[in-house]
Amino acid sequence: MLLVAAAPGAGPEPEPGEAPPGRGAAHAAVTLLVGRALDDGHGDTERWCAVHTFRPALCTAWREQRVVAASAGVGTVPRRPPVGDAARAAESDSLPTDAGAPLEISLADQGRLTDVTVRDGRGRHLAGALGHDGTRWLNTEPMRAGETYTVQVGAQDATGSPVGVTMTFRTAPPAEGDRLTVAFGPRPGTYGAGQIVTAALSRPVPAEDLVARARLEQALQVTSEPHVDGAWHWVDDSTLHFRPRTYWPAHTEVRVRSGLDGVRVGEHGYGGPSEGLEFTVGDRIEAVTDAAAHEMTVRRNGQVVRTIPVTTGKEGFRTRSGIKVVLGKEEKVRMRGDSIGIKRGTTEFYDLPVRYATRVTWSGEYVHAAPWSVASQGEENVSHGCTGMSTEDAAWFFGTVREGDVVEVVNSGGEKMAPFDNGFGDWNLDWRAWLAGSALAALDGHPHDSASPPTRLHPST
């Protein structure tokens, strides 16, 4: 495991002929402690010296490196050529550090940190949080394997004079073998305001490993313009869904990226490269069917654009209540009763060609044209669970909605739409229940050890 701690202290004596940091200039020493891989002399560096189990006799690869921080800018203080044991210790500088451990920068003596910036080799910031008393900085997103990091520290010494230092270290490359990747959904395109972002993992991360799940969530980044508050929710060990607290605003641009590449995910190996996703949200279309009133009201961006007489599920076949999301559209589809468990030969069995069918569940609930029930539309509920309307209205609805648009049913007396196993019923969970499925939210506000992801989780870029 790796811990990097920066603390002021006495800098090493300068080499003969080496100029001091500057007469009268504010200066201090920053001590960089790096836990390295343990080398048994045979190239075996698979064992790591964990910070919380540090033992001097065992952790011989631990090494102190001192760096002078001065008001004039700053650099590493050259060390005298090591000899004997020091020479063997210096060799550990070539050993990589563990990306899976925390990065901590702190002050042990008087003074305070004023600014800490950590960037990887591509210039990407490593997010971190500065303690309220200014004596400690801790990363709030995991480091990547196989990266070189540059750390810039600004501080004030005991007299209040500003000092600064820059230092670098590198992390070990990921282990050989399969790496955890993620496939995002939906496909690129334009979707409705209820569209859910999905993430399918190449290998499971069990619920028992809350820290690994939190680290993975932290690496799956969803950004949007305009900004929305949202969160991931674990559907199962290999699947996550992301949604905003409320529906996406109309015309939002959404960008989804995986920051898993090179990140250690607990005992589940390292993340690998994954393809990102971008999609756009169109007009905000919401269709709400009041089954008791036998009427659907369709709104675009908050304005009513059409009111449609409908029929919904009759007794024994009540339409599911709650919020659903358009899954797809089929201009022609054949519907048969046995697809929902109605036996052939019974009075309830049907076999009908249907037009303008807009799917809202995987089990076969649609909004569709039902010319055979026009007399009942707006008057009574006579269907086997679908929402039926005239062919003209169904054609208009079919041409108006797109995948991701919201279709809600109220006052139907039917069972509630399931959140995950029959389409996108995610919006039927209130925000508290949604956050209950997030490992990050579960860790937030609870004590956790130094290897756990911290609770401030929004990377700065």
VEXRO-191098 format. One record per residue: x, y, z of N, C-alpha, C in turn; residue in one letter. Coordinates in steps of 0.2 Angstrom, whole numbers, plus 5000, padded with zeros to 4 digits. Example, Ala and Ser with C-alpha at 12.3 -4.5 7.8 and 13.67 -1.06 7.14 Angstrom:
506649725039506249785039506649845039A506449895035506849955036506450005039S
END
This chain:
500449945000500050005000500450065000M500250124998500550184998500350235002L500750275005500550335008501050385007L500850445004501350495003501150555008V501650575012501550625017502050675017A501750745016502250795016502250835022A502750845025502850885032503450925032A503350985035503951025036504450995041P505051015039505550985044506251015042G506750995045507451025043507650985037A507851025032508051005026508750975027G509050935022509650905023510150955022P510750945025511350985024511550995017E511651055014511851065007512451035006P512551005000513250984998513751034998E514351014999514951074999514851104993P514851174993514851214987514151234985G513651194988512951204986512651264989E512351314985512051374988511451354993A511451384999510851375003510251404999P509651395001509051414998508951484997P509451525001509351595000509351635007G509851675008509851705014509251755015R508951745021508351785023507751765019G507751715014507151695011506851645015A506151645015505751595019505851525016A506051475020506151415017505951355023H505751305020505651245025505851185021A505751125024505851065021505251025021A505050995015504450955014504750885014V504550835018504750765019504250725015T504450685010504050645006504150575008L503650545011503750475013503350425008L503650385005503350345000503450265002V502850235002502850165003502950124997G503450084996503650054990503449984990R503549954984503449884984504049844987A503849794990504449754994504749704989L505449714989505849674984506249624988D506049554986506449504990507149484987D507349524982507949514979507949474973G507349444972507249404966506749434961H506649494962506149534957505449524959G505349494965504649484967504449544971D503949584967503749654970502949644971T502749584972502049584972501749594979E502149594984501949614991502049684992R501649714996501649784997501649805005W501949855006502049875013501449925015C500949895019500349935020500449985025A500250045025500350095029500150075036V499550055037499250035043499549975047H499949935043500349885046501049895046T501349955045502049965044502449935050F502949905048503449875053504149895050R504549925054505249945051505649885049P505549835053505949775051505749745044A505049745043504749715037504849765031L504649825033504549875027505149915026C505649875024506349905023506349955017T505849945012505849985006505550055008A505350075014505150135015505750185015W505650245013506150295012505950365013R506350405016506250475017506650515012E506250555008506550605003506350675005Q506850715006506750785008506850835003R506350875002506350924997506250995000V506651044998506651115001506151154998V505751185002505151224999505451295001A505451344996505651404998505251454994A505251524996504851574994505051584986S505651564984505851584978505751524973A505351474975505151424970505451364972G505751324969505951264973506151204969V506551164972506651104969506951054974G507050994971507350944975508050954978T508150944984508850954986509250894985V509850904981510250844980510450814986P510550744986510750714992511450684990R511850674995512550644995512450574992R512950554988512950484985512850434991P512350394991512250344996512750294996P512950265002513350215003513050165007V513250095007513050045011512350035011G512050035017511350025018510950085014D511250145015510850195011510850185004A511350155001511350144994510850094992A510750034996510249984995509550014996R509450065001508850095001508650144995A509150174993509050214987508850184981A509050114980508850074975508050074975E507750074981507050064981506650124977S507050184976506750234972506550214965D506850164963506650144956506050094956S505850074962505250034963504550074963L504050044959503450084959503050084965P502650134966502150144971501550114969T501150104974500450064973499950124972D499550114966499050164965498450154969A498350094972497750084976497750114983G498250144985498250174992498150244991A498050274997497850344997498450394997P498350454994498950504994498750554999L499150565004499050615009499650665010E499550725010500050775011499850815017I500250815022500050845029500650885032S500450925037501050965040501050935047L501650925049501750895056501950955061A502251005059502451065063501951125062D502151175065501851235064501851265056Q501251295054501251315047500551285045G500451305038499751275035499851275028R499551225025499451215018499051265015L499151295010498751345006498451325000T498851274996498651254990499051184988D498651134986498951074984498651054977V499051044972498851024965499250964963T498850914961499150854959498950834952V499350824947499250814940499550754938R499250714934499550654931499950674925D500250624921500650644915500250674910G499550674909499250704904498950774906R499150794912498950854915498250854918G497950794919497350784923497450794930R496950834933497050844940496750784944H497150774950496850724954496450754960L495850744960495450784965495650764972A495550814976495750814983495450864988G495450854994495050894999495650925004A495650985005496051015010495651015017L495950995022495650995029495451065031G494951075035494751145037495351185041H495751145044496351185048496951195044D496951165037497451185033498051145034G498051085038498651045039498650975036T498150965032498050895029497750895022R497950865017497650855011497550785009W497050765006496950695005496550684998L496750644994496450634987495750604988N495350634984494650614984494450574978T494850554974494750504969495450464968E495350394966495950354966496450374961P497050354963497650364958497550314952M497950324947497950274942498550234942R498550174940499150134939499550154933A500250154933500650164927500650244926G500550284931500550354930501150384934E501350444931501850484934501450544937T501450564943501150614946501550674948Y501350734947501750794949501350824954T501650844960501350874966501650944967V501150994967501351054969501051074975Q501451094980501251114987501451184988V500951224990500951294993500851295000G501251325004501151325011501351395014A501251405021501551455025501951425030Q502551445031502951415037502751445043D503051435049502851455055502851525056A503251565052503251635053502651665048T502351625044501851655040502051675033G502751655032502951675025502751615020S502651635014502451585009503051545006P502951475006503451435003503051384998V503451354994503151304989503651254987G503351194985503851144982503451104977V503851074972503651034967503950964968T503650904967503950844968503550794963M503850734962503550684957503650614960T503150574958503250504960502850464954F502950404954502550364949502250304952R501750274949501350224952501550154948T501450104951501550034947501050024941A501349994936500849974931500349924933P499749924930499249874932499549804931P499249754935499549684934499249654928A499649604926499449574919498749534920E498349524915497749484915497149534913G496549504913495949544911495849604916D495649654913495549714917494749734917R494549764922493849774923493649834918L493149824914492949874909492249894910T491949944906491249954907490949974900V490349954899490049974893489450014894A489350074892488850124893488250124889F487650134891487150144887486750204889G486350234884486150214878486650224873P486450204866486850224861486850304860R487350324857487350404855486750414851P486450474853485850504849485550554853G484850564852484450604856483850574859T483750584866483350544870482850594874Y482350564877481950604881482250614888G481850654892482050684898482050624904A481850574902481850514907482350464906G482750474901483250424899483750414905Q483850344906484350324911485050304908I485550324911486250304909486350234912V486550184908486750114911487450104910T487750064915488450044915488449974916A488649934911488749854912489449844913A489649814919490349794920490549724917L491149724916491449664913491549604918S491549624924491549574930491149604936R490849564940490449584946490949614951P490649664955490949694961490349684966V490449634971489949614976489749674980P489149664983488949724987489349724994A489649664996489949665002490649705002E490849724996491449764995491249834994D491049864999490749934998491249984996L491849974998492450024996492550014989V492649954986492749944979492249974975A491549964977491049994973491050064973R491250094979491250174979491850194975A492350164975492950184971492750174963R492350124961492150114954491650174953L491150184957490650244956491050304954E491550314959491950374958492250384952Q492450334948492750334942492350344936A491650324937491250334931490950404932L491150444927490950514927490450534922Q489950564925489350594921489350664922V489450704916489450774916488850794911T488550854912488050884908488050954908S487850984902487751054901486951064899E486551094904486751124910486851064916P487151084921487351034926486751014930H486750944932486250924936486550884942V486150874947486350834952486050764951D486550714951486350644950486750594953G486650534953486950484956486950414953A487450364954487350294952486950254957W486650204954486350154959486450084956H486650044961486849974959486249934958W486149914952485549864951485649794953V486249774951486549714953487349714953D487649654954488349664955488749684949D488449684943488749704937488449754933S487949784936487549834932487349904937T487549954934487350024938486950064933L486450104936486050154933486250224935H486250274931486350344933485750384931F485450424936484950464934485050534938R484750584935484750644939484250644945P484250694949483750694955483050704952R482950744947482350754943482550744936T481950744931482150734924482650774921Y482950754916483450794913483150854910W483450914910483150974907483150964900P482650994896482650994889483351024886A483550984881484151004877484751004881H484850954886485450944890485950904885T486550924886487050884883487450844888E487450774887487650734892488250694890V488750694894489450664893489650614898R489750544896489850494901490550464899V490950464904491650434903491850394909R492250344907492550304913493250324914S493350334921494050344923494350284926G494150224924494350164927495050144925L495250164919495850144917496450154921D496750094924497350104928497150104936G496450114937496250124944496150054947V496450044953496349984957495649974960R495349924959494649914961494649864967V494849884973494949834978495349774976G495049714978495349644976495049624969E494749664965494449644959494949664953H495549684954496049704949495949774947G496249784941496349854939495749864933Y495549934933495149954927495549954921G495149944915495449954909495150004905G495350024899495050074895494350054892P493850104892493250094890492950154886S492550134881492350184877491750234880E491850294879491350344882490750354878G490350394881489650404877489450474878L489150504873488850564873488150564870E487650594873486950594870486650664872F486150674868485750744869485050724871T484750774875484050764878483650814873V483150794870482750834866482250874870G481650894867481150924871480950874877D480650904882480450864888479750844887R479650784884478950764883478750714889I478150734892477850694897477150674896E476950614896476250594894476050564901A475550584903475250564910474550544908V474350474910473750444909473350434915T472750474916472350464922471850404920D471950344922471550284920470850294923A470750334928470050344931469650384927A470050434924469750484919469750464912A470150414911470150384904470450434899H470950464901471250524897471950534898E472350544892473050554893473150624891M473650654895473850724894474550724892T474750754886475450754884475650834884V476250834887476550904888477250904885R477350964882478050974879478351034882R478851024886479251074889478751114894N478251074897477851104902477151124899G477051124893476451154890476051094887Q475351094888474951044886474951054878V475050994875475050994867474450954865V474250904869473650864866473350824872R472750824872472350784877471950724873T472050664875471850604871471450564875I470850544872470450494876470750424875P470750384880471050324880470650264884V470850204883470650154888471250114890T471250094896471750054900471549994902T471949954906471749894908471149884912G470749834911470149814914470249774921K469749754924469849714930470149654928E470649634932471049574931471649584927G471649644924472249664919472449734920F472349764926472449834927473149854925R473249914922473849934919474249954925T474949944924475349964930475350034931R475350054937475450124939476150144940S476250214939476850234940477250264934G477850274934478250314929478550254925I478550264918478850214914479250264909K479650234905480050274900480050234893V479950274888479850244881480450204880V480450134878480950094877481050084869L480550094865480650084858479950094855G479950094848479350104844479350054839K478750024837478649974832478049994828E478150014822477550034818477049984817E477249914817476749864816477049804821K476549774825476749724829476149674830V476249614831475749564832475649554839R475149564842475049544849474549484851M474849444855474449384856474349374864R473849344866473649344873474149294877G474449244873474849194877475549234879D475649294876476249324878476249354885S475649354888475549384895475149334899I475149264897474949214900474249194899G473849224894473149204893473149144888I472849094890472849034886472449034880K472649004875472248994869471648964870R471048984867470448954867470048984873G470349024877469949054882469549124879T469049144883468749204880469149264880T469649264884470149324885470649324880E470749264876471349264872471249314866F471749344863471749384857472349374853Y472249384847472849384842472749444837D473049494838472849554834473449584831L473449614824473949654822473849724824P474349754827474349824830474749874827V474549934826474949984823475150034828R475650074826475950134830476050114838Y476450054839476550034846477150064849A477050094854477550124858477750084864T478250054865478450004870478650044877R478350024882478550054889478750004894V478649934893478949884897479149824892T479649784895479949734891479449674891W478949674896478449614896477949624891S477849684887477349694882476849744883G476949794888476449844889476649904883E476149924880476249974874475750034875Y475850084872475350134870475250124863V474650114860474550094853473850104851H473850104844473150114841472750054843A472050064844471550014846470950034843A470850024836470250044833469650004835P469749944838469149904840468849924846W469249974850468949994856468750074856S468750104850468550174850467950194854V467450154854466850174858466950174865A467450144868467650134875468150194877S468450214872469050264874468750324877Q468950354882468750404886468150394890G467950324890467350304894467450254899E467850194897467950144902468550104900E468750064904469450024903469249954901N469449944895469349874892469949834890V470549864891471049824888471349774892S471849744890472249694894472849714897H472949784898473449814901473849874897G473749864891474049924887473549984887C473850044885473450104884473250104877T472650104875472350104868472050174867G472150194860471850254858471650244850M471350294847471250294840471850294836S471750264830472350264826472650334824T472250384823472450454822472850474828E472650464834473050484840473650444841D473550384840474150334841474750354836A474550374830475050394825475350464827A474950504830475250564832475750554838W475550514843475950494848476550464846F476550414842477050384839477650424836F477350474832477850524829478050574834G477750584840477950634844478550614849T478450554852478850534857479450494854V480050494858480650454857480850414863R481350374862481550334868481850384873E481650364879481850404885481250454887G480750464883480150504885479750474891D479450514895479150494901478450474900V478150414902477450394901477250374908V476850414911476550394918475850374918E475650324922474950304923474750314930V474250354931473950364938473250334939V473050324945472350304946472150234942N472550194941472450134937472150074942S472450074948472250014952472749964951G473249964947473649914945474249914949G474649864949475249854953475749914951E476249924955476749984954477249954949K477450004944477949984940478649964944M478949914942479549894945480149934943A480549954948481149994946481549974940P481749904940482349884936482149824931F481749784933481749714929481249714924D480949774922480449764916480449834912N481049864911481149924908481449974913G481350034912481650084916481050114920F481050084926480550114931480950144937G481550164935481950204940481650264943D481250294940480950364942480450344948W480250284949479750274954480050264961N480750274961481150274968481250354969L481050374975481150444977481950444978D482150514979482850524979483250484985W482950484991483250454996483350374995R482850344992482850274990483350264984A483450314980483950304974484650304977W484750354982485450364985485550304989L485050264992485250204996485550154992A485550154985485850104981486550134978G486750184981487450214979487950194985S488550164983489050144988489350214991A489450264986489750324989489250354994L488650354993488150384998488150345004A488250285004488250245010488850255014A489450275011490050285014490050355017L489650405014489650475016489450485023D489850515027489650525034489750475039G490050415036490250355040490950355041H491250335047491950325048492150275043P492750285040493050225036493850235037H494150185035494950185036495250225031D495850225031496250275027496250245020S496050185019496050155012495450165008A494950195012494250205009494250265005S493850275000493750334997493450385001P493650445001493450495006492750525003P492350565007491750575005491650635001T492150675000492050734995492250704988R491750704984491850654978491850694971L491850754971491850784964492550814962H492750774957493450794954493450864952P494050894953494150964950494550954943S494450984938494750974932495051044930T
END
